[in-house]
Amino acid sequence: MKKLLGCLALGLVTIVASAQWANPADDIPAYNAAAPSRPLPPVLSGAQLTGPYFSHPYQVVAYKMAAKIPGVLHQQPCYCRCDREMGHNSLHSCFEATHGAACSTCMKEAVYSYQQTKKGRTPAQIRAGIEHGEWMNVDLEKATL
């Protein structure tokens, strides 16, 4: 019994100690490094932007912004981690259905991407800003086209 407890304790110490060498910055959600090579699925638009998922004006604004920059969103990660739970391959995937409207992370990243695109930033520069958490400063209530 003492050997078993000793082995378990040693295993636990090994796991805890190895965490210090893990770099959270290396854990970037799925994205595409290049522009899309074929047409992307459409972002929800028009009459699709009504109903219970679109009860706030900023939800509609986020989708309208997303529709204007689909290729940019295709190249961005989504830090709500929908790549793990929903199989999304980029921020664009969030706006192909209602997931983006129900998730403030998705909306803030999309608004941030749109605003940075308007400032002339490249998708790679925008991705670097997203990875550094700059999207967290977006105020959805103040987002306008």
C-alpha distance (Angstrom), angle and dihedral (degrees) to the residues before:
residue distance angle dihedral
M1 . . .
K2 3.83 . .
K3 3.82 90.5 .
L4 3.79 91.1 51.5
L5 3.81 92.5 49.8
G6 3.80 89.9 45.6
C7 3.80 91.4 52.2
L8 3.79 91.9 47.6
A9 3.81 91.2 49.2
L10 3.81 91.1 48.4
G11 3.82 90.7 49.0
L12 3.80 91.9 50.1
V13 3.81 92.3 48.8
T14 3.81 90.0 49.4
I15 3.80 92.4 51.8
V16 3.80 93.5 46.9
A17 3.80 92.9 46.2
S18 3.81 93.5 49.2
A19 3.82 90.9 56.6
Q20 3.78 90.2 72.0
W21 3.82 89.5 69.1
A22 3.80 94.7 50.3
N23 3.77 114.0 103.5
P24 3.83 113.1 -147.5
A25 3.80 88.8 -161.0
D26 3.81 88.1 67.3
D27 3.80 90.1 60.7
I28 3.79 97.6 83.2
P29 3.82 116.8 160.0
A30 3.80 120.7 -117.3
Y31 3.80 119.4 -67.3
N32 3.78 138.5 148.1
A33 3.79 116.6 -106.9
A34 3.81 94.4 -152.6
A35 3.79 136.9 44.7
P36 3.81 114.7 -85.7
S37 3.80 114.5 -81.5
R38 3.80 93.2 -155.1
P39 3.80 135.0 28.3
L40 3.80 114.0 -68.3
P41 3.80 124.3 -132.3
P42 3.79 108.6 -91.1
V43 3.78 123.6 -94.7
L44 3.81 111.5 -120.3
S45 3.80 110.6 -91.5
G46 3.79 145.9 161.4
A47 3.80 115.1 10.8
Q48 3.81 89.4 3.2
L49 3.82 88.0 73.3
T50 3.80 93.6 73.5
G51 3.77 134.9 84.1
P52 3.79 133.9 54.0
Y53 3.82 95.5 -33.1
F54 3.79 91.1 56.8
S55 3.78 103.6 49.4
H56 3.83 93.5 125.8
P57 3.82 123.8 61.8
Y58 3.82 92.2 -131.8
Q59 3.82 90.1 63.0
V60 3.79 90.4 60.1
V61 3.81 91.3 43.8
A62 3.81 91.2 52.5
Y63 3.81 91.1 52.9
K64 3.80 92.2 46.8
M65 3.80 89.3 51.2
A66 3.81 90.9 47.3
A67 3.81 90.5 52.1
K68 3.82 90.1 56.0
I69 3.84 94.6 54.8
P70 3.82 108.3 32.2
G71 3.81 94.2 144.8
V72 3.80 91.4 52.0
L73 3.81 92.8 49.5
H74 3.82 88.9 48.8
Q75 3.81 86.8 63.8
Q76 3.83 96.8 48.9
P77 3.81 130.8 89.3
C78 3.78 120.2 -131.4
Y79 3.78 115.1 -134.0
C80 3.80 94.9 -157.5
R81 3.81 82.3 81.1
C82 3.79 94.5 -126.4
D83 3.81 87.1 149.1
R84 3.81 87.4 73.6
E85 3.79 100.1 40.7
M86 3.80 102.7 30.3
G87 3.81 104.4 23.2
H88 3.81 94.5 -115.7
N89 3.79 114.7 164.8
S90 3.82 97.9 -160.0
L91 3.79 144.4 -9.3
H92 3.81 88.2 -81.7
S93 3.81 90.2 67.8
C94 3.82 90.0 63.6
F95 3.80 91.6 63.7
E96 3.80 97.8 47.2
A97 3.83 86.8 81.7
T98 3.81 136.4 8.8
H99 3.81 97.2 -71.8
G100 3.81 91.8 96.5
A101 3.81 91.9 55.4
A102 3.80 92.1 54.0
C103 3.81 95.7 47.6
S104 3.80 124.0 70.6
T105 3.82 90.9 -164.4
C106 3.80 91.6 58.7
M107 3.79 93.1 45.3
K108 3.81 94.2 47.0
E109 3.80 91.6 48.8
A110 3.82 91.4 48.6
V111 3.80 93.0 48.2
Y112 3.81 90.0 46.5
S113 3.83 90.2 49.7
Y114 3.80 91.7 49.7
Q115 3.81 93.3 47.7
Q116 3.80 92.3 47.9
T117 3.81 91.7 47.0
K118 3.81 88.6 54.0
K119 3.83 87.7 53.2
G120 3.82 89.6 56.1
R121 3.80 98.5 -105.1
T122 3.79 119.2 151.0
P123 3.80 122.9 -122.2
A124 3.82 89.3 -106.3
Q125 3.81 91.4 52.7
I126 3.79 90.4 47.4
R127 3.81 90.4 49.6
A128 3.80 90.1 52.9
G129 3.81 89.3 52.9
I130 3.79 91.5 48.8
E131 3.80 91.0 49.1
H132 3.81 88.5 52.8
G133 3.81 91.2 51.8
E134 3.80 97.8 -112.2
W135 3.82 89.6 139.5
M136 3.81 89.4 68.5
N137 3.81 89.4 75.5
V138 3.81 93.4 61.6
D139 3.80 114.1 116.6
L140 3.79 105.0 -148.8
E141 3.79 92.4 -164.4
K142 3.82 89.7 61.9
A143 3.81 97.4 44.2
T144 3.81 112.7 122.3
L145 3.78 134.4 168.6
